[in-house]
Amino acid sequence: MKVAIVGASGAVGQEFLRVLAERMFPLDELVLFGSERSAGSKYKFGHKELTVRLLQHNDDFKGIDLAFVSAGAGTSKEFEKTITKHGTLMIDNSSAFRMEEDVPLVVPEVNPRDAINPPRRVIANPNCTTIQMVVALQAIEKLSHITKVHVSTYQAASGAGAAAMAELETQYREIQEGKEPTVKKFVYQLAYNVIPQVDIFTENGYTKEEMKMYNETRKIMHSDIAVSATCVRVPVMRAHSESIWLETEKPVSIEEARKAFSRADGVVLMDDPEQKKYPMPLMLAGCDPVYVGRIRKDLANPNGLSFWCVSDQIRKGAALNAVQIAEYLIENGHL
């Protein structure tokens, strides 16, 4: 199998290299593509050193079976036909195609079969905040249909890319040195602050990030579930956290919920209040699962549950989810 990574120099592209190596993904050849700025860069994969090729409108994808694409929505839209015209399967990490009817939006723990035979040879990877939430919700959905979700996110700097992580570090250093902090990647200073805006605002007062959680969840879960989100950027380097309140058609007890989470694919239960055991991004950055804790009955709703979840948005929220989609297709003879 011949595999490509498009956007190899970015934070997610680099994570693709690590995830493919760690999981011993069954590939025979790996090809890296990037922009003019990153073309010529060299990266190690196993015992080989790979050079990033310039992404161009040519036949470079002929013979490539699978392309993991993480170079931004504009690039994905521009190069879709170039990448897929010879039959390459494109698993896209941007927002370019997520809500298009003929492009499946897939989280393997929830709707893996949607990935089979995509009409345009394109599969969309959902938004990172949506991915970790639906992995957790799926465990409860199996007990009783979820009708409503309220979620507040606590999103790490790395969700805005490698440059954003560097800016957060720079801000702390500049403040300690008595300098004015650099603000380029965020709308305000993130160091010593939280910013209740991730992405731009839409006409209804919600941001695009918040509307992604509403729309993508319904598409992935094939559900009429209503999601109301508030997305917040916090001065954490890596791994997103979410505080989730959900309402089910039938009451679900704490014991039932704990058992469901403990058995769910891709979920690790970390819920022992007496021992102060609950998920935190500082300890879980770089890990694969979605971690769930602080499970409680909602005091305002007899059919409600509240819980807290943490997941590394560069791994499960991006690179790992895409690789798991490909693994599912290979294991089931569709790739």
ZAZA-491345 format. One record per residue: x, y, z of N, C-alpha, C in turn; residue in one letter. Coordinates in steps of 0.05 Angstrom, whole numbers, plus 5000, padded with zeros to 4 digits. Example, Ala and Ser with C-alpha at 12.3 -4.5 7.8 and 13.67 -1.06 7.14 Angstrom:
<pts>
[pt [5264 4886 5156] [5246 4910 5156] [5264 4934 5156] 'A']
[pt [5257 4955 5142] [5273 4979 5143] [5258 5001 5157] 'S']
</pts>
This chain:
<pts>
[pt [5017 4976 5000] [5000 5000 5000] [5017 5025 5000] 'M']
[pt [5011 5044 4983] [5025 5069 4981] [5008 5091 4993] 'K']
[pt [5019 5105 5013] [5005 5125 5029] [5018 5152 5027] 'V']
[pt [5001 5173 5026] [5012 5200 5026] [5001 5216 5050] 'A']
[pt [5017 5235 5059] [5009 5255 5079] [5011 5282 5066] 'I']
[pt [4989 5296 5064] [4989 5323 5053] [4987 5343 5076] 'V']
[pt [5007 5361 5078] [5009 5378 5101] [5027 5366 5122] 'G']
[pt [5048 5353 5113] [5065 5337 5130] [5080 5354 5151] 'A']
[pt [5084 5379 5146] [5100 5396 5165] [5084 5408 5188] 'S']
[pt [5057 5407 5185] [5040 5418 5206] [5038 5400 5231] 'G']
[pt [5025 5410 5252] [5023 5395 5277] [5009 5369 5273] 'A']
[pt [4987 5368 5257] [4973 5343 5252] [4989 5325 5233] 'V']
[pt [5002 5337 5213] [5019 5322 5195] [5041 5307 5210] 'G']
[pt [5053 5321 5229] [5074 5308 5245] [5062 5286 5262] 'Q']
[pt [5038 5290 5272] [5025 5269 5288] [5018 5245 5271] 'E']
[pt [5010 5250 5245] [5006 5227 5227] [5031 5210 5226] 'F']
[pt [5054 5222 5223] [5079 5206 5222] [5082 5189 5247] 'L']
[pt [5077 5201 5270] [5081 5186 5295] [5060 5164 5298] 'R']
[pt [5035 5170 5291] [5013 5150 5294] [5017 5126 5275] 'V']
[pt [5024 5132 5250] [5028 5111 5231] [5051 5092 5240] 'L']
[pt [5072 5104 5251] [5095 5088 5260] [5087 5072 5285] 'A']
[pt [5075 5084 5304] [5068 5071 5329] [5048 5048 5325] 'E']
[pt [5030 5051 5306] [5009 5031 5302] [5018 5011 5280] 'R']
[pt [5042 5014 5270] [5053 4996 5249] [5033 4993 5227] 'M']
[pt [5023 5016 5217] [5004 5017 5195] [5015 5002 5171] 'F']
[pt [4999 4985 5158] [5010 4968 5137] [5014 4983 5110] 'P']
[pt [5036 4998 5109] [5042 5012 5084] [5069 5002 5074] 'L']
[pt [5072 5004 5047] [5097 4997 5034] [5114 5021 5028] 'D']
[pt [5100 5044 5023] [5114 5068 5016] [5098 5092 5027] 'E']
[pt [5113 5112 5037] [5100 5136 5048] [5112 5160 5033] 'L']
[pt [5094 5177 5023] [5101 5201 5008] [5091 5225 5023] 'V']
[pt [5107 5246 5026] [5099 5270 5040] [5096 5293 5020] 'L']
[pt [5075 5309 5024] [5070 5333 5008] [5066 5357 5026] 'F']
[pt [5073 5380 5015] [5070 5405 5030] [5070 5429 5012] 'G']
[pt [5069 5452 5024] [5068 5478 5010] [5097 5485 5001] 'S']
[pt [5099 5507 4986] [5125 5517 4978] [5143 5522 5002] 'E']
[pt [5131 5530 5024] [5147 5536 5048] [5159 5511 5060] 'R']
[pt [5144 5489 5059] [5154 5464 5072] [5167 5444 5053] 'S']
[pt [5162 5448 5027] [5175 5430 5007] [5205 5430 5011] 'A']
[pt [5216 5406 5010] [5245 5403 5014] [5252 5396 5043] 'G']
[pt [5234 5400 5062] [5239 5392 5089] [5241 5362 5091] 'S']
[pt [5257 5352 5110] [5262 5323 5113] [5252 5314 5140] 'K']
[pt [5239 5290 5140] [5229 5279 5165] [5236 5249 5165] 'Y']
[pt [5241 5239 5189] [5247 5210 5192] [5221 5195 5195] 'K']
[pt [5220 5172 5182] [5198 5153 5186] [5210 5125 5187] 'F']
[pt [5210 5113 5211] [5225 5088 5214] [5254 5093 5209] 'G']
[pt [5266 5077 5191] [5295 5080 5186] [5300 5097 5161] 'H']
[pt [5278 5109 5150] [5281 5125 5126] [5279 5154 5131] 'K']
[pt [5291 5170 5114] [5288 5199 5115] [5272 5207 5090] 'E']
[pt [5250 5220 5095] [5232 5227 5073] [5233 5257 5068] 'L']
[pt [5233 5265 5042] [5233 5293 5035] [5205 5302 5026] 'T']
[pt [5196 5324 5036] [5170 5335 5029] [5170 5345 5000] 'V']
[pt [5151 5335 4985] [5147 5344 4957] [5128 5368 4956] 'R']
[pt [5131 5384 4936] [5112 5406 4932] [5086 5395 4922] 'L']
[pt [5064 5403 4935] [5037 5395 4926] [5030 5411 4901] 'L']
[pt [5025 5397 4879] [5020 5410 4854] [4996 5396 4839] 'Q']
[pt [4985 5410 4820] [4964 5398 4803] [4977 5382 4781] 'H']
[pt [4984 5357 4787] [4997 5339 4768] [4988 5311 4773] 'N']
[pt [5003 5291 4765] [4996 5263 4769] [5012 5249 4791] 'D']
[pt [5021 5265 4811] [5037 5254 4833] [5022 5234 4849] 'D']
[pt [4995 5235 4849] [4979 5217 4865] [4972 5191 4851] 'F']
[pt [4980 5188 4826] [4976 5164 4811] [4991 5141 4825] 'K']
[pt [4977 5120 4832] [4990 5097 4846] [4988 5099 4876] 'G']
[pt [4980 5122 4887] [4977 5125 4916] [4949 5116 4924] 'I']
[pt [4948 5097 4942] [4922 5085 4951] [4907 5103 4970] 'D']
[pt [4921 5117 4987] [4908 5131 5010] [4924 5157 5015] 'L']
[pt [4909 5179 5019] [4922 5204 5026] [4908 5215 5051] 'A']
[pt [4924 5220 5071] [4915 5234 5095] [4921 5264 5091] 'F']
[pt [4900 5280 5091] [4903 5308 5083] [4897 5327 5106] 'V']
[pt [4917 5343 5113] [4913 5362 5135] [4928 5388 5128] 'S']
[pt [4917 5402 5109] [4931 5426 5099] [4912 5450 5097] 'A']
[pt [4889 5448 5111] [4870 5470 5111] [4848 5466 5090] 'G']
[pt [4825 5478 5096] [4801 5474 5079] [4805 5484 5050] 'A']
[pt [4819 5507 5047] [4823 5517 5021] [4840 5499 5003] 'G']
[pt [4861 5488 5015] [4878 5469 5000] [4862 5444 4993] 'T']
[pt [4847 5434 5012] [4831 5409 5008] [4812 5413 4985] 'S']
[pt [4798 5435 4984] [4779 5441 4962] [4793 5443 4936] 'K']
[pt [4815 5457 4936] [4830 5462 4911] [4842 5436 4900] 'E']
[pt [4851 5418 4917] [4866 5395 4907] [4850 5369 4908] 'F']
[pt [4824 5370 4916] [4808 5346 4918] [4810 5329 4892] 'E']
[pt [4804 5341 4869] [4804 5326 4844] [4832 5316 4836] 'K']
[pt [4852 5332 4842] [4879 5324 4836] [4887 5299 4852] 'T']
[pt [4878 5299 4877] [4885 5276 4895] [4869 5251 4888] 'I']
[pt [4844 5254 4881] [4826 5231 4878] [4823 5221 4849] 'T']
[pt [4833 5236 4829] [4826 5230 4801] [4836 5202 4792] 'K']
[pt [4857 5192 4805] [4867 5165 4797] [4858 5143 4817] 'H']
[pt [4839 5150 4834] [4827 5130 4852] [4837 5131 4881] 'G']
[pt [4855 5150 4887] [4865 5153 4915] [4842 5159 4933] 'T']
[pt [4841 5146 4956] [4822 5153 4977] [4833 5175 4994] 'L']
[pt [4818 5197 4996] [4826 5221 5011] [4811 5222 5037] 'M']
[pt [4826 5220 5059] [4815 5224 5086] [4823 5252 5095] 'I']
[pt [4804 5270 5096] [4809 5298 5098] [4804 5308 5127] 'D']
[pt [4823 5322 5138] [4821 5331 5165] [4810 5360 5168] 'N']
[pt [4804 5373 5146] [4795 5400 5147] [4764 5401 5148] 'S']
[pt [4753 5426 5149] [4724 5429 5149] [4712 5430 5121] 'S']
[pt [4728 5426 5101] [4720 5431 5073] [4695 5415 5065] 'A']
[pt [4694 5390 5073] [4673 5372 5062] [4654 5360 5083] 'F']
[pt [4657 5368 5108] [4644 5354 5130] [4613 5352 5127] 'R']
[pt [4601 5374 5118] [4572 5374 5117] [4561 5370 5089] 'M']
[pt [4578 5361 5070] [4568 5355 5043] [4556 5327 5043] 'E']
[pt [4532 5324 5031] [4517 5300 5032] [4531 5275 5021] 'E']
[pt [4548 5279 5001] [4561 5257 4988] [4589 5251 4999] 'D']
[pt [4595 5263 5023] [4620 5258 5036] [4614 5248 5064] 'V']
[pt [4621 5223 5071] [4616 5212 5098] [4633 5226 5118] 'P']
[pt [4622 5230 5142] [4635 5243 5165] [4637 5221 5186] 'L']
[pt [4661 5212 5192] [4664 5186 5206] [4680 5188 5232] 'V']
[pt [4669 5175 5252] [4684 5168 5277] [4681 5138 5280] 'V']
[pt [4703 5123 5278] [4701 5094 5277] [4686 5081 5300] 'P']
[pt [4687 5092 5324] [4672 5081 5347] [4642 5085 5344] 'E']
[pt [4633 5102 5326] [4605 5110 5324] [4593 5100 5298] 'V']
[pt [4604 5108 5275] [4592 5103 5249] [4612 5093 5228] 'N']
[pt [4627 5071 5234] [4648 5063 5216] [4638 5055 5188] 'P']
[pt [4614 5044 5186] [4604 5034 5161] [4599 5057 5141] 'R']
[pt [4596 5081 5151] [4592 5104 5133] [4617 5108 5115] 'D']
[pt [4640 5097 5123] [4665 5101 5108] [4667 5083 5084] 'A']
[pt [4650 5064 5081] [4652 5044 5060] [4643 5057 5033] 'I']
[pt [4660 5054 5013] [4653 5064 4986] [4643 5092 4984] 'N']
[pt [4658 5112 4993] [4650 5140 4992] [4647 5149 4963] 'P']
[pt [4626 5161 4955] [4620 5168 4927] [4642 5184 4913] 'P']
[pt [4654 5203 4928] [4674 5220 4916] [4703 5212 4923] 'R']
[pt [4706 5189 4935] [4732 5179 4945] [4743 5199 4966] 'R']
[pt [4725 5211 4980] [4732 5230 5002] [4717 5222 5027] 'V']
[pt [4731 5220 5049] [4719 5216 5075] [4729 5240 5093] 'I']
[pt [4710 5252 5107] [4717 5275 5124] [4721 5266 5153] 'A']
[pt [4742 5277 5165] [4748 5274 5193] [4733 5296 5208] 'N']
[pt [4717 5290 5228] [4702 5312 5241] [4720 5331 5257] 'P']
[pt [4708 5352 5267] [4722 5371 5284] [4730 5357 5310] 'N']
[pt [4753 5366 5321] [4764 5352 5344] [4745 5352 5368] 'C']
[pt [4732 5374 5373] [4713 5375 5396] [4690 5356 5392] 'T']
[pt [4681 5353 5367] [4659 5335 5361] [4667 5306 5365] 'T']
[pt [4691 5299 5356] [4700 5272 5357] [4700 5262 5386] 'I']
[pt [4713 5276 5404] [4714 5265 5431] [4687 5264 5444] 'Q']
[pt [4670 5283 5437] [4643 5283 5449] [4626 5259 5440] 'M']
[pt [4626 5254 5414] [4609 5233 5404] [4619 5205 5412] 'V']
[pt [4645 5202 5416] [4655 5176 5426] [4643 5171 5453] 'V']
[pt [4642 5192 5470] [4631 5189 5497] [4600 5186 5495] 'A']
[pt [4587 5202 5479] [4558 5201 5477] [4548 5174 5467] 'L']
[pt [4563 5161 5449] [4555 5136 5438] [4550 5115 5460] 'Q']
[pt [4566 5116 5481] [4563 5097 5503] [4535 5099 5516] 'A']
[pt [4526 5124 5519] [4500 5129 5532] [4477 5125 5512] 'I']
[pt [4482 5132 5487] [4462 5128 5466] [4453 5099 5464] 'E']
[pt [4471 5081 5470] [4464 5052 5470] [4445 5044 5492] 'K']
[pt [4444 5061 5513] [4426 5055 5536] [4399 5068 5532] 'L']
[pt [4399 5093 5522] [4374 5108 5517] [4380 5131 5498] 'S']
[pt [4362 5136 5480] [4367 5157 5460] [4372 5184 5473] 'H']
[pt [4393 5197 5465] [4399 5224 5475] [4384 5245 5459] 'I']
[pt [4369 5262 5472] [4353 5282 5458] [4367 5309 5458] 'T']
[pt [4381 5316 5480] [4394 5342 5482] [4421 5340 5495] 'K']
[pt [4439 5358 5486] [4465 5360 5498] [4472 5390 5501] 'V']
[pt [4482 5397 5525] [4494 5423 5529] [4524 5417 5536] 'H']
[pt [4541 5431 5522] [4570 5426 5526] [4585 5452 5527] 'V']
[pt [4604 5454 5546] [4624 5475 5546] [4651 5463 5542] 'S']
[pt [4666 5474 5523] [4692 5463 5517] [4714 5480 5530] 'T']
[pt [4736 5467 5535] [4760 5481 5546] [4783 5473 5527] 'Y']
[pt [4788 5488 5506] [4804 5479 5484] [4833 5490 5486] 'Q']
[pt [4851 5471 5482] [4880 5477 5485] [4890 5494 5461] 'A']
[pt [4912 5506 5465] [4924 5523 5445] [4931 5508 5420] 'A']
[pt [4938 5482 5423] [4946 5466 5400] [4924 5462 5380] 'S']
[pt [4899 5466 5388] [4877 5465 5370] [4879 5485 5347] 'G']
[pt [4895 5506 5352] [4899 5527 5332] [4926 5523 5317] 'A']
[pt [4939 5500 5322] [4963 5493 5307] [4989 5497 5322] 'G']
[pt [5011 5489 5310] [5037 5490 5322] [5045 5519 5329] 'A']
[pt [5038 5538 5311] [5045 5566 5316] [5031 5577 5340] 'A']
[pt [5007 5567 5345] [4991 5576 5368] [5004 5566 5394] 'A']
[pt [5013 5542 5394] [5027 5531 5417] [5052 5547 5423] 'M']
[pt [5067 5554 5402] [5091 5570 5406] [5084 5598 5416] 'A']
[pt [5062 5609 5407] [5054 5636 5416] [5047 5636 5446] 'E']
[pt [5034 5615 5455] [5027 5614 5484] [5053 5613 5500] 'L']
[pt [5072 5597 5492] [5097 5596 5507] [5111 5623 5506] 'E']
[pt [5111 5636 5483] [5123 5662 5479] [5110 5683 5497] 'T']
[pt [5084 5682 5499] [5069 5701 5515] [5077 5700 5545] 'Q']
[pt [5079 5675 5555] [5087 5672 5583] [5115 5683 5587] 'Y']
[pt [5133 5677 5569] [5161 5686 5572] [5162 5717 5570] 'R']
[pt [5147 5728 5551] [5148 5757 5548] [5136 5771 5572] 'E']
[pt [5115 5761 5583] [5103 5773 5607] [5122 5771 5631] 'I']
[pt [5136 5749 5634] [5155 5746 5656] [5179 5766 5652] 'Q']
[pt [5185 5772 5627] [5207 5791 5622] [5198 5820 5622] 'E']
[pt [5172 5825 5628] [5161 5852 5629] [5155 5864 5602] 'G']
[pt [5153 5847 5581] [5148 5856 5554] [5118 5854 5547] 'K']
[pt [5109 5868 5527] [5082 5866 5517] [5080 5839 5502] 'E']
[pt [5060 5822 5509] [5058 5796 5497] [5050 5797 5468] 'P']
[pt [5062 5779 5452] [5055 5777 5423] [5027 5765 5420] 'T']
[pt [5010 5777 5404] [4983 5766 5399] [4978 5766 5369] 'V']
[pt [4980 5742 5358] [4975 5738 5329] [4956 5716 5323] 'K']
[pt [4958 5693 5336] [4942 5670 5330] [4915 5670 5344] 'K']
[pt [4912 5686 5365] [4887 5687 5380] [4876 5716 5379] 'F']
[pt [4850 5719 5385] [4839 5746 5384] [4848 5763 5407] 'V']
[pt [4856 5750 5429] [4867 5764 5453] [4891 5748 5464] 'Y']
[pt [4904 5760 5483] [4925 5745 5497] [4913 5721 5510] 'Q']
[pt [4925 5697 5506] [4915 5673 5519] [4928 5667 5545] 'L']
[pt [4953 5674 5548] [4967 5669 5574] [4953 5683 5597] 'A']
[pt [4948 5669 5619] [4934 5679 5642] [4905 5688 5635] 'Y']
[pt [4893 5676 5615] [4867 5685 5606] [4851 5661 5595] 'N']
[pt [4825 5664 5592] [4809 5646 5576] [4793 5663 5556] 'V']
[pt [4790 5653 5532] [4777 5668 5510] [4751 5653 5502] 'I']
[pt [4728 5665 5506] [4703 5651 5500] [4695 5654 5470] 'P']
[pt [4715 5650 5453] [4711 5651 5424] [4731 5632 5411] 'Q']
[pt [4721 5612 5397] [4738 5594 5380] [4725 5595 5352] 'V']
[pt [4740 5606 5333] [4730 5611 5306] [4713 5637 5306] 'D']
[pt [4701 5643 5283] [4686 5668 5280] [4657 5664 5287] 'I']
[pt [4644 5687 5293] [4616 5686 5301] [4598 5684 5276] 'F']
[pt [4576 5670 5279] [4556 5668 5258] [4532 5685 5265] 'T']
[pt [4512 5686 5247] [4489 5705 5251] [4473 5699 5276] 'E']
[pt [4473 5674 5285] [4456 5667 5308] [4471 5671 5335] 'N']
[pt [4495 5683 5334] [4510 5688 5358] [4529 5666 5367] 'G']
[pt [4526 5643 5355] [4544 5621 5360] [4568 5623 5341] 'Y']
[pt [4591 5612 5350] [4614 5612 5332] [4612 5588 5313] 'T']
[pt [4628 5589 5292] [4629 5566 5274] [4637 5541 5288] 'K']
[pt [4655 5542 5308] [4663 5519 5323] [4639 5507 5338] 'E']
[pt [4623 5524 5349] [4600 5515 5364] [4579 5502 5346] 'E']
[pt [4575 5514 5322] [4556 5503 5303] [4566 5477 5291] 'M']
[pt [4593 5474 5289] [4603 5448 5280] [4594 5426 5299] 'K']
[pt [4595 5431 5325] [4588 5411 5345] [4558 5403 5342] 'M']
[pt [4541 5423 5335] [4513 5418 5331] [4509 5401 5306] 'Y']
[pt [4519 5411 5283] [4514 5398 5257] [4528 5371 5254] 'N']
[pt [4553 5370 5262] [4569 5346 5258] [4559 5323 5275] 'E']
[pt [4551 5329 5300] [4541 5308 5317] [4516 5294 5306] 'T']
[pt [4498 5310 5295] [4474 5299 5282] [4480 5281 5258] 'R']
[pt [4499 5290 5242] [4507 5274 5218] [4520 5248 5226] 'K']
[pt [4539 5249 5245] [4554 5225 5253] [4536 5205 5266] 'I']
[pt [4519 5214 5285] [4502 5196 5300] [4476 5189 5286] 'M']
[pt [4471 5201 5262] [4446 5197 5248] [4423 5202 5267] 'H']
[pt [4423 5225 5279] [4405 5230 5302] [4393 5258 5300] 'S']
[pt [4370 5262 5314] [4358 5288 5316] [4368 5302 5341] 'D']
[pt [4389 5293 5353] [4400 5304 5377] [4405 5334 5374] 'I']
[pt [4398 5350 5394] [4403 5379 5394] [4427 5385 5412] 'A']
[pt [4446 5399 5401] [4471 5405 5416] [4474 5436 5418] 'V']
[pt [4477 5445 5442] [4482 5474 5447] [4509 5476 5460] 'S']
[pt [4528 5490 5447] [4556 5490 5455] [4566 5518 5461] 'A']
[pt [4584 5520 5480] [4600 5544 5485] [4629 5535 5484] 'T']
[pt [4644 5545 5464] [4672 5536 5460] [4691 5558 5470] 'C']
[pt [4709 5550 5487] [4727 5568 5501] [4756 5559 5497] 'V']
[pt [4774 5578 5490] [4802 5572 5488] [4815 5578 5515] 'R']
[pt [4830 5558 5525] [4843 5561 5551] [4874 5558 5548] 'V']
[pt [4889 5569 5568] [4918 5568 5565] [4930 5541 5573] 'P']
[pt [4921 5521 5559] [4932 5494 5562] [4946 5487 5536] 'V']
[pt [4968 5473 5537] [4984 5469 5513] [4970 5448 5494] 'M']
[pt [4960 5426 5506] [4951 5404 5489] [4930 5388 5504] 'R']
[pt [4909 5379 5489] [4887 5362 5499] [4863 5380 5507] 'A']
[pt [4840 5374 5494] [4816 5389 5500] [4800 5376 5522] 'H']
[pt [4786 5393 5537] [4768 5383 5558] [4740 5393 5551] 'S']
[pt [4720 5377 5560] [4692 5384 5555] [4675 5378 5580] 'E']
[pt [4657 5396 5587] [4638 5391 5608] [4611 5387 5594] 'S']
[pt [4599 5364 5598] [4576 5356 5582] [4552 5350 5600] 'I']
[pt [4529 5361 5592] [4503 5355 5604] [4486 5343 5582] 'W']
[pt [4474 5320 5587] [4457 5307 5567] [4431 5299 5579] 'L']
[pt [4411 5298 5561] [4384 5289 5569] [4376 5265 5552] 'E']
[pt [4367 5244 5564] [4359 5219 5550] [4329 5215 5552] 'T']
[pt [4319 5199 5533] [4290 5193 5534] [4281 5179 5559] 'E']
[pt [4298 5161 5569] [4292 5146 5593] [4315 5152 5613] 'K']
[pt [4309 5152 5639] [4330 5158 5658] [4353 5137 5657] 'P']
[pt [4377 5146 5660] [4401 5129 5661] [4415 5134 5687] 'V']
[pt [4419 5113 5703] [4431 5116 5729] [4461 5120 5726] 'S']
[pt [4473 5130 5748] [4502 5134 5748] [4516 5107 5744] 'I']
[pt [4506 5086 5757] [4518 5060 5755] [4517 5049 5726] 'E']
[pt [4494 5053 5713] [4491 5045 5685] [4510 5060 5667] 'E']
[pt [4513 5086 5672] [4531 5103 5656] [4559 5094 5660] 'A']
[pt [4568 5090 5685] [4595 5081 5690] [4601 5055 5676] 'R']
[pt [4583 5037 5678] [4587 5011 5665] [4589 5014 5634] 'K']
[pt [4572 5031 5623] [4572 5036 5594] [4598 5048 5585] 'A']
[pt [4607 5069 5600] [4633 5081 5593] [4656 5062 5596] 'F']
[pt [4656 5045 5616] [4678 5027 5621] [4680 5006 5599] 'S']
[pt [4658 5000 5585] [4657 4980 5564] [4660 4992 5536] 'R']
[pt [4658 5018 5533] [4656 5031 5507] [4683 5031 5493] 'A']
[pt [4682 5027 5467] [4706 5029 5450] [4717 5057 5451] 'D']
[pt [4743 5059 5455] [4757 5085 5455] [4753 5102 5479] 'G']
[pt [4740 5092 5500] [4735 5107 5524] [4750 5094 5548] 'V']
[pt [4762 5111 5565] [4773 5102 5590] [4759 5116 5613] 'V']
[pt [4748 5101 5631] [4734 5112 5654] [4754 5120 5675] 'L']
[pt [4753 5145 5684] [4771 5155 5704] [4754 5171 5723] 'M']
[pt [4741 5158 5741] [4720 5170 5757] [4720 5159 5785] 'D']
[pt [4736 5171 5803] [4737 5164 5831] [4740 5189 5848] 'D']
[pt [4718 5203 5853] [4719 5228 5867] [4733 5227 5894] 'P']
[pt [4729 5205 5909] [4741 5202 5935] [4771 5204 5934] 'E']
[pt [4783 5193 5912] [4812 5194 5909] [4821 5217 5891] 'Q']
[pt [4802 5236 5886] [4807 5259 5869] [4818 5250 5841] 'K']
[pt [4805 5229 5831] [4814 5218 5805] [4794 5225 5784] 'K']
[pt [4803 5241 5765] [4787 5250 5742] [4806 5259 5720] 'Y']
[pt [4796 5261 5695] [4814 5267 5673] [4823 5296 5673] 'P']
[pt [4849 5300 5667] [4860 5327 5664] [4880 5327 5640] 'M']
[pt [4879 5349 5625] [4896 5350 5601] [4926 5348 5606] 'P']
[pt [4935 5358 5629] [4964 5357 5635] [4974 5329 5636] 'L']
[pt [4958 5310 5646] [4967 5282 5648] [4961 5266 5623] 'M']
[pt [4943 5275 5606] [4932 5258 5584] [4940 5267 5556] 'L']
[pt [4956 5289 5554] [4966 5297 5528] [4983 5275 5517] 'A']
[pt [4979 5269 5491] [4994 5247 5478] [4982 5220 5480] 'G']
[pt [4959 5218 5494] [4945 5192 5497] [4923 5189 5476] 'C']
[pt [4915 5165 5471] [4896 5159 5449] [4867 5161 5457] 'D']
[pt [4858 5150 5480] [4829 5148 5486] [4816 5175 5493] 'P']
[pt [4790 5173 5495] [4773 5194 5507] [4769 5186 5537] 'V']
[pt [4777 5203 5555] [4775 5197 5584] [4751 5210 5595] 'Y']
[pt [4736 5196 5611] [4711 5206 5623] [4711 5204 5653] 'V']
[pt [4702 5225 5666] [4699 5224 5695] [4678 5244 5705] 'G']
[pt [4677 5249 5731] [4658 5268 5743] [4630 5262 5735] 'R']
[pt [4622 5236 5734] [4595 5228 5725] [4575 5234 5748] 'I']
[pt [4554 5249 5741] [4534 5256 5761] [4506 5256 5749] 'R']
[pt [4486 5252 5765] [4459 5257 5757] [4455 5288 5756] 'K']
[pt [4441 5297 5735] [4436 5325 5732] [4415 5334 5752] 'D']
[pt [4421 5352 5770] [4402 5361 5791] [4379 5376 5779] 'L']
[pt [4381 5386 5755] [4360 5402 5743] [4341 5386 5725] 'A']
[pt [4348 5360 5720] [4333 5344 5701] [4334 5315 5708] 'N']
[pt [4311 5302 5714] [4311 5274 5722] [4321 5255 5701] 'P']
[pt [4320 5263 5676] [4331 5247 5654] [4359 5256 5645] 'N']
[pt [4372 5272 5662] [4397 5284 5655] [4421 5271 5668] 'G']
[pt [4444 5272 5654] [4470 5263 5665] [4490 5285 5659] 'L']
[pt [4509 5288 5677] [4532 5306 5672] [4558 5291 5674] 'S']
[pt [4577 5298 5657] [4603 5285 5660] [4624 5304 5647] 'F']
[pt [4649 5297 5652] [4672 5312 5642] [4689 5293 5625] 'W']
[pt [4699 5303 5602] [4716 5286 5586] [4740 5302 5575] 'C']
[pt [4762 5287 5572] [4787 5299 5562] [4798 5280 5540] 'V']
[pt [4809 5292 5519] [4822 5277 5498] [4842 5294 5484] 'S']
[pt [4863 5281 5474] [4883 5296 5459] [4873 5301 5431] 'D']
[pt [4868 5327 5425] [4855 5334 5400] [4873 5331 5376] 'Q']
[pt [4899 5329 5379] [4916 5324 5356] [4917 5294 5349] 'I']
[pt [4913 5277 5370] [4913 5248 5365] [4884 5240 5359] 'R']
[pt [4868 5234 5379] [4841 5224 5373] [4825 5246 5358] 'K']
[pt [4830 5271 5364] [4815 5292 5351] [4823 5298 5322] 'G']
[pt [4844 5284 5312] [4854 5290 5285] [4867 5265 5273] 'A']
[pt [4893 5263 5277] [4909 5242 5263] [4900 5214 5270] 'A']
[pt [4896 5208 5295] [4889 5180 5303] [4862 5172 5291] 'L']
[pt [4842 5190 5293] [4816 5183 5282] [4817 5177 5252] 'N']
[pt [4833 5193 5237] [4835 5188 5209] [4849 5161 5203] 'A']
[pt [4870 5155 5218] [4883 5129 5215] [4865 5106 5222] 'V']
[pt [4849 5109 5243] [4830 5088 5251] [4809 5083 5229] 'Q']
[pt [4801 5104 5215] [4782 5101 5193] [4795 5083 5172] 'I']
[pt [4820 5089 5165] [4835 5073 5145] [4838 5044 5155] 'A']
[pt [4844 5040 5180] [4848 5013 5191] [4822 4997 5189] 'E']
[pt [4800 5010 5195] [4774 4997 5192] [4769 4987 5164] 'Y']
[pt [4775 5004 5144] [4771 4997 5116] [4789 4974 5108] 'L']
[pt [4813 4975 5117] [4832 4953 5110] [4823 4927 5123] 'I']
[pt [4816 4928 5148] [4808 4903 5163] [4783 4891 5151] 'E']
[pt [4766 4907 5138] [4741 4897 5127] [4742 4895 5097] 'N']
[pt [4766 4896 5085] [4770 4891 5057] [4760 4912 5038] 'G']
[pt [4759 4937 5048] [4749 4959 5031] [4771 4979 5023] 'H']
[pt [4796 4971 5029] [4819 4989 5021] [4843 4971 5015] 'L']
</pts>
